[in-house]
């Protein structure tokens, strides 16, 4: 499984779409809310950029 992430989740969702359209058959997941949400909700030590 590949988890894609970006700052807010939008660009990583587009990257997943592009991979799927290109025929990638593996499991893909988008980190909802991006690294900002991860930092806020899971691990505050992760820097926000």
C-alpha positions as CSV (number, residue, x, y, z in Angstrom):
1,X,0.0,0.0,0.0
2,X,1.2,3.5,-0.8
3,X,0.0,6.5,1.2
4,X,0.2,9.7,-0.6
5,X,0.3,13.0,1.2
6,X,0.9,16.7,0.6
7,X,0.2,19.7,2.8
8,X,-3.6,19.7,2.6
9,X,-4.6,16.5,0.7
10,X,-5.6,18.0,-2.6
11,X,-2.5,17.5,-4.6
12,X,-2.0,14.0,-3.3
13,X,-5.6,13.1,-4.4
14,X,-4.8,14.3,-7.9
15,X,-1.6,12.3,-7.9
16,X,-3.6,9.2,-7.0
17,X,-6.0,9.9,-9.8
18,X,-3.1,10.2,-12.3
19,X,-1.5,6.9,-11.1
20,X,-4.9,5.1,-11.4
21,X,-5.4,6.5,-14.9
22,X,-1.9,5.4,-15.9
23,X,-2.9,1.8,-14.9
24,X,-1.2,1.5,-11.4
25,X,-2.8,-1.6,-9.9
26,X,-1.5,-1.3,-6.3
27,X,-3.3,0.0,-3.3
28,X,-3.3,3.8,-2.9
29,X,-4.5,5.9,0.0
30,X,-4.7,9.6,0.4
31,X,-3.9,11.1,3.8
32,X,-7.1,13.1,4.4
33,X,-6.3,16.7,5.3
34,X,-2.6,16.2,4.4
35,X,0.4,16.5,6.7
36,X,-1.2,19.5,8.4
37,X,-4.1,17.4,9.7
38,X,-1.7,14.6,10.7
39,X,0.4,17.1,12.7
40,X,-2.8,18.6,14.3
41,X,-4.5,15.3,15.1
42,X,-1.9,12.6,15.4
43,X,1.6,13.8,16.0
44,X,2.2,17.5,16.9
45,X,6.0,17.0,16.6
46,X,5.6,16.8,12.8
47,X,6.5,20.2,11.5
48,X,3.9,22.1,9.4
49,X,5.4,23.7,6.3
